[in-house]
Amino acid sequence: MAAERWVYMVTAQTPTNIAVIKYWGKRDEVRILPVNDSISVTLDPDHLCTVTTVAVSPAFDRDRMWLNGKEISLSGSRYQNCLREIRSRGGDVEDKEKGVKIEKKDWERLNLHIASHNNFPTAAGLASSAAGFACLVFSLAKLMNVEEDPSQLSAIARQGSGSACRSLFGGFVKWKMGSKDDGSDSVAVQLADEKHWDDLVIIIAVVSSRQKETSSTSGMRESVETSLLLQHRAKEVVPKRIVQMEEAIKNRDFASFTQLSCTDSNQFHAVCLDTSPPIFYMNDTSHRIISLVEKWNRSEGTPQVAYTFDAGPNAVLIARNRKVAVQLLQGLLYYFPPKSDTDMKSYVVGDNSILKEAGLDGENSVENLQPPPEIKDNIGTQDQKGEVSYFICTRPGRGPVVLPDQTQALLDPETGLPK
């Protein structure tokens, strides 16, 4: 096999996800086993995703990885755990056309090249590591002909990044914390697919795309060690909320979904404040967005928009339907307009067809917006330019897929190096 020069590749696309019942805190740092169950919504990979190409060749002299064009080290335990677990499950692979014949035992000695690209900021609180590790495991499983189902694969992805296990499914997903010491029952399962509740529209306000000061890993560790509220939350609060959220999703009960999402997000950030030293993920802009949504929901009498914030200042706003999403975007753009030289199509990305529905695809149209009539109290004026970097309009989306089109591969099919 040593004299052969073939390169065998697979490219896959994996979505990111946003938790509506939060994962915060591990009971086992090495295996990444959580202190509570969590539930998430998978976001449409057309708008937020990771694309990963994995390649194997007898010509490769070591495992190598490139993230967003830069080579990174694979020596960390999280990468090593994922690679070890997936290699041990590799099957026989044959591609007669390319002259490729790999036996199960070969995977331990063949080296891999991996190239991964996120179409959104890394480490800014948009779950880039979740999409990244899910895509790594999914693409390697396809490359190596691993025959495990997505739940079994989720237990491997979990060892790279906890939330990654939830990105192996589309729609609404539950990560079961499990009880076994080896983590074999700490897996993700799909509660409902993306078509189950397709009225929902999601608008993300990217308040900052900078890397956060306190990483999720160190933040969780400090919370587990110092926050009494975390212990109470994991034991008493989350188990009840999980049952209620499963029911809300099943019945498409938006009022309950909103109440649970918002209170759980706020409690997660309360745990961060209850940590010693306290962790501040949200900022003043985050708080103003919460105020805007809370006042609107109260004035309408029934919830129109749910909000949730992960470990960062970015707001994920879930509107009950398209009409509400249009009104929400108009309100957000009134309070957080773009800087004067910004093109609207780069300020509202993803599904930016919503701009037309909001009457905002013409010149200078943001200046003509009226303040939302239902918000009587002032939460700020139109002098907040630049507080939001940009908005992403998306929706619940599907799980990972293989991309058969070779032009989408990130590695050269001849050399196995980045294009």
VOGU-3710 file (C-alpha; in Angstrom, 3 decimals, decimal comma):
1> maaerwvymv> 0,000/0,000/0,000  2,990/2,320/0,656  3,685/2,895/-3,042  0,132/3,994/-3,790  -0,650/7,710/-4,117  -4,448/7,848/-4,065  -6,413/10,361/-1,989  -9,885/9,344/-0,789  -12,148/12,172/0,453  -15,572/12,995/1,867
11> taqtptniav> -17,091/16,472/2,390  -20,009/17,104/4,747  -22,068/20,029/6,021  -23,337/20,202/9,590  -25,622/22,752/11,269  -25,127/24,571/14,515  -27,746/24,532/17,270  -29,051/26,827/19,967  -30,076/25,430/23,340  -33,463/26,490/24,693
21> ikywgkrdev> -32,909/24,485/27,890  -29,240/25,081/28,619  -26,306/22,751/29,168  -24,009/24,334/31,754  -21,743/22,228/33,910  -20,063/18,834/33,600  -20,047/15,944/36,034  -17,073/14,427/34,149  -14,613/16,812/32,470  -12,791/14,154/30,438
31> rilpvndsis> -15,786/12,370/28,916  -17,804/15,617/28,810  -20,822/14,351/30,730  -23,309/17,074/31,731  -24,992/17,751/35,077  -28,403/18,042/33,366  -30,344/17,217/30,180  -30,636/19,955/27,553  -32,855/20,710/24,538  -31,919/22,642/21,405
41> vtldpdhlct> -33,188/23,867/18,066  -31,015/23,059/15,043  -30,516/26,114/12,828  -30,834/25,980/9,044  -27,390/25,028/7,658  -28,054/27,189/4,582  -27,411/30,118/6,923  -25,154/28,775/9,725  -23,011/25,711/9,205  -19,630/24,063/9,222
51> vttvavspaf> -18,307/22,392/6,072  -15,572/19,802/6,625  -13,572/17,774/4,130  -11,738/14,716/5,451  -9,176/12,841/3,374  -7,093/9,706/3,799  -4,042/8,682/1,795  -1,045/6,371/2,260  1,019/9,419/1,180  0,079/11,456/4,293
61> drdrmwlngk> 2,842/11,327/6,920  0,777/12,591/9,888  -2,726/13,747/10,874  -3,201/17,434/9,969  -6,074/19,908/10,282  -6,873/23,351/8,892  -9,635/25,501/10,474  -10,851/28,482/8,432  -7,666/28,310/6,343  -5,139/28,138/9,209
71> eislsgsryq> -3,391/24,947/10,279  -4,160/24,030/13,894  -2,765/21,393/16,226  -4,636/18,106/16,690  -2,712/17,266/19,866  -5,518/18,358/22,253  -7,355/15,592/24,104  -10,736/16,495/22,560  -9,512/15,961/19,002  -7,551/12,888/20,010
81> nclreirsrg> -10,563/11,333/21,775  -12,786/11,845/18,716  -10,150/10,492/16,309  -9,424/7,451/18,491  -13,116/6,596/18,947  -14,017/6,934/15,269  -10,905/5,054/14,039  -11,755/2,111/16,305  -15,140/1,833/14,567  -13,865/2,159/10,976
91> gdvedkekgv> -15,048/-0,430/8,460  -13,793/-1,765/5,116  -13,779/0,773/2,274  -13,310/0,051/-1,422  -13,364/2,384/-4,418  -12,322/0,344/-7,478  -12,296/3,383/-9,742  -9,627/5,071/-7,606  -7,869/1,841/-6,696  -8,719/2,369/-3,023
101> kiekkdwerl> -8,972/-0,669/-0,763  -8,878/-0,023/2,980  -9,424/-2,754/5,539  -10,763/-2,144/9,024  -7,332/-2,685/10,611  -5,699/-0,059/8,312  -7,452/2,920/9,937  -5,119/2,799/12,961  -2,068/3,517/10,766  -3,450/5,636/7,925
111> nlhiashnnf> -3,135/9,397/8,425  -5,888/11,936/7,855  -6,100/15,475/6,500  -9,039/17,560/7,753  -10,142/21,005/6,542  -13,040/22,785/8,207  -14,731/26,108/7,566  -17,450/27,900/9,569  -19,606/30,427/7,719  -20,008/32,356/11,013
121> ptaaglassa> -17,592/33,647/13,714  -15,686/31,045/15,742  -15,774/31,192/19,580  -18,166/34,168/19,697  -21,082/32,387/21,355  -22,689/30,988/18,184  -21,859/27,321/18,929  -19,117/27,037/16,307  -17,418/24,219/18,234  -20,729/22,297/18,288
131> agfaclvfsl> -21,055/22,404/14,504  -17,310/21,806/14,100  -16,973/18,621/16,143  -20,300/17,259/14,867  -19,067/17,783/11,304  -15,688/16,198/12,094  -17,298/13,042/13,496  -20,041/12,826/10,838  -17,622/13,252/7,902  -15,086/10,781/9,342
141> aklmnveedp> -17,881/8,251/9,935  -18,829/8,526/6,246  -15,179/8,330/5,122  -14,490/5,240/7,272  -17,794/3,475/6,567  -18,782/3,516/10,249  -22,195/1,905/10,585  -23,402/3,552/13,806  -26,602/5,613/13,958  -26,600/9,374/14,706
151> sqlsaiarqg> -27,282/8,822/18,439  -24,257/6,542/18,738  -22,146/9,013/16,755  -23,398/11,794/19,061  -21,625/10,089/21,986  -18,332/10,504/20,078  -19,006/14,123/19,022  -19,869/14,901/22,658  -16,256/14,131/23,595  -15,112/16,981/21,359
161> sgsacrslfg> -17,696/19,549/22,467  -20,727/18,770/24,594  -23,212/20,664/22,436  -21,839/18,961/19,308  -23,891/15,852/20,077  -27,072/17,869/19,415  -25,871/18,952/15,930  -26,106/15,386/14,579  -29,870/15,850/14,181  -32,133/18,448/12,594
171> gfvkwkmgsk> -35,196/20,038/14,197  -35,577/19,785/17,971  -33,037/17,716/19,868  -32,578/16,482/23,436  -29,193/15,601/24,932  -29,834/12,998/27,608  -27,317/13,437/30,431  -27,251/9,682/31,093  -26,203/8,026/34,335  -23,435/5,574/33,373
181> ddgsdsvavq> -19,854/6,404/34,336  -18,538/5,534/30,865  -20,957/8,018/29,221  -22,394/5,420/26,833  -25,953/6,574/27,609  -25,158/10,311/27,371  -26,467/10,738/23,817  -28,623/13,021/21,682  -32,059/12,031/20,365  -34,369/13,880/17,990
191> ladekhwddl> -37,648/15,080/19,552  -39,150/16,373/16,272  -37,808/17,161/12,818  -37,497/20,635/11,300  -40,832/20,376/9,471  -42,744/19,764/12,724  -42,876/23,483/13,643  -41,951/25,322/10,482  -43,822/28,544/11,348  -40,910/29,621/13,549
201> viiiavvssr> -38,476/32,258/12,297  -35,201/32,897/14,115  -33,352/36,221/14,121  -29,889/36,348/15,686  -28,496/39,706/16,722  -24,713/39,339/16,542  -23,825/41,844/19,225  -20,175/40,869/19,132  -18,302/38,459/16,925  -15,171/38,751/19,072
211> qketsstsgm> -13,838/35,777/20,985  -15,333/35,746/24,469  -13,253/36,545/27,572  -14,277/33,437/29,525  -14,456/30,260/27,455  -17,437/27,964/28,039  -15,091/25,232/29,281  -13,480/27,282/32,038  -16,751/29,087/32,837  -18,562/25,788/33,406
221> resvetslll> -15,782/24,448/35,590  -15,864/27,549/37,808  -19,695/27,424/38,033  -19,669/23,748/39,076  -17,055/24,498/41,739  -18,590/27,673/43,180  -22,277/28,170/42,293  -24,912/26,808/44,672  -27,549/27,985/42,195  -26,088/25,609/39,590
231> qhrakevvpk> -26,570/22,636/41,936  -30,186/23,658/42,638  -30,851/24,264/38,932  -29,494/20,862/37,845  -31,287/18,903/40,566  -34,599/20,684/41,046  -35,339/23,018/38,134  -34,116/21,537/34,832  -35,722/18,053/35,126  -39,196/19,686/35,333
241> rivqmeeaik> -38,410/22,171/32,560  -37,243/19,385/30,229  -40,607/17,612/30,549  -42,503/20,881/30,007  -40,359/21,869/27,007  -40,808/18,463/25,351  -44,557/18,919/25,751  -44,456/22,509/24,395  -42,536/21,385/21,303  -44,808/18,389/20,726
251> nrdfasftql> -47,932/20,592/20,926  -46,353/23,618/19,180  -47,358/25,620/22,261  -45,541/28,905/21,655  -46,595/30,569/24,938  -45,053/27,757/27,013  -42,055/27,497/24,694  -41,359/31,235/25,162  -41,794/31,218/28,928  -39,450/28,223/29,314
261> sctdsnqfha> -36,816/29,494/26,849  -36,612/32,978/28,365  -36,595/31,868/32,016  -34,020/29,169/31,363  -31,737/31,583/29,513  -32,040/34,095/32,350  -31,351/31,427/34,971  -28,264/30,236/33,085  -26,896/33,799/33,125  -27,858/34,070/36,815
271> vcldtsppif> -25,699/30,966/37,436  -22,848/32,757/35,646  -23,294/35,754/37,975  -23,497/33,372/40,965  -20,090/31,946/39,987  -16,972/33,135/41,794  -15,511/35,212/40,247  -18,722/36,211/38,400  -18,909/35,650/34,632  -20,478/38,317/32,417
281> ymndtshrii> -21,480/36,985/29,012  -24,241/39,476/28,213  -23,671/43,212/27,858  -25,818/46,372/27,837  -26,985/45,742/24,270  -28,074/42,205/25,228  -30,084/43,654/28,127  -31,739/46,257/25,899  -32,826/43,544/23,458  -34,371/41,573/26,353
291> slvekwnrse> -36,203/44,724/27,466  -37,529/45,311/23,931  -38,866/41,733/23,659  -40,326/41,625/27,184  -42,221/44,900/26,664  -43,548/43,794/23,295  -44,713/40,417/24,619  -46,466/42,065/27,573  -48,181/44,652/25,387  -49,524/41,942/23,047
301> gtpqvaytfd> -50,907/39,854/25,908  -49,549/36,653/24,353  -45,876/35,953/23,667  -44,762/36,849/20,155  -41,004/36,328/20,508  -38,818/34,061/22,652  -35,213/34,998/23,440  -32,255/32,929/24,494  -28,566/33,776/24,975  -25,730/31,271/25,051
311> agpnavliar> -22,304/31,982/26,544  -21,949/35,347/24,809  -23,845/38,597/24,202  -25,584/37,506/20,983  -29,384/37,386/21,122  -31,232/34,484/19,519  -34,818/35,622/18,982  -37,456/33,088/17,961  -40,576/34,624/16,404  -43,835/32,671/16,392
321> nrkvavqllq> -44,333/33,207/12,648  -43,112/35,156/9,638  -45,405/38,152/10,177  -44,103/38,584/13,739  -40,511/38,166/12,491  -41,011/41,047/10,026  -42,285/43,321/12,839  -39,443/42,163/15,089  -36,833/43,009/12,459  -38,376/46,458/11,934
331> gllyyfppks> -38,212/47,115/15,695  -34,627/45,847/15,954  -33,502/47,986/13,035  -35,249/51,034/14,506  -33,342/50,665/17,794  -30,111/49,239/16,347  -29,652/50,760/12,878  -26,581/50,023/10,776  -23,765/52,536/10,472  -24,494/54,959/7,664
341> dtdmksyvvg> -22,113/53,382/5,140  -23,427/49,813/5,665  -25,177/47,898/2,899  -28,436/46,415/4,269  -27,721/43,051/2,614  -24,564/42,703/4,688  -26,367/43,933/7,849  -29,193/41,375/7,556  -27,779/38,087/6,287  -29,059/34,526/5,946
351> dnsilkeagl> -32,614/34,634/4,627  -32,519/38,320/3,703  -35,711/38,065/1,620  -37,292/39,268/4,895  -35,928/42,758/4,090  -38,357/43,110/1,205  -41,294/42,059/3,400  -40,200/44,619/5,986  -40,099/47,322/3,274  -36,385/47,739/3,823
361> dgensvenlq> -34,841/46,835/0,494  -34,762/50,425/-0,771  -32,363/53,305/-0,119  -32,299/55,028/3,325  -35,338/53,098/4,429  -34,127/52,454/8,011  -34,283/56,196/8,733  -37,981/56,132/7,812  -38,897/53,448/10,351  -41,348/54,470/13,039
371> pppeikdnig> -40,837/53,432/16,676  -42,797/50,264/17,469  -46,162/51,641/18,716  -46,626/49,007/21,417  -43,441/50,011/23,237  -44,388/53,078/25,230  -41,301/53,211/27,464  -38,149/54,399/25,865  -35,487/51,697/25,664  -33,118/53,912/23,752
381> tqdqkgevsy> -33,145/56,044/20,656  -31,737/55,679/17,192  -28,255/56,668/18,343  -27,251/53,045/18,900  -25,485/52,585/15,565  -22,816/49,920/15,648  -24,071/48,176/18,805  -25,152/45,211/16,695  -22,584/43,949/14,177  -25,246/42,318/11,978
391> fictrpgrgp> -28,418/40,204/12,066  -28,879/36,653/10,788  -32,355/35,570/9,732  -32,831/31,800/9,795  -35,215/29,001/10,853  -35,150/25,473/12,285  -33,139/23,272/9,912  -32,016/19,786/8,955  -29,177/17,673/10,292  -25,810/16,835/8,678
401> vvlpdqtqal> -25,497/15,823/5,014  -22,705/14,656/2,707  -21,925/17,149/-0,085  -21,257/15,018/-3,181  -20,219/17,994/-5,357  -16,394/17,904/-5,460  -16,240/21,659/-6,102  -17,422/22,169/-2,497  -14,486/20,170/-1,105  -11,948/22,167/0,919
411> ldpetglpk> -9,030/19,865/0,059  -7,428/19,250/-3,329  -8,426/15,773/-4,605  -4,902/15,201/-6,009  -2,743/16,349/-3,058  -5,135/16,264/-0,087  -3,914/19,774/0,856  -6,136/22,874/1,240  -7,258/24,363/-2,080
//
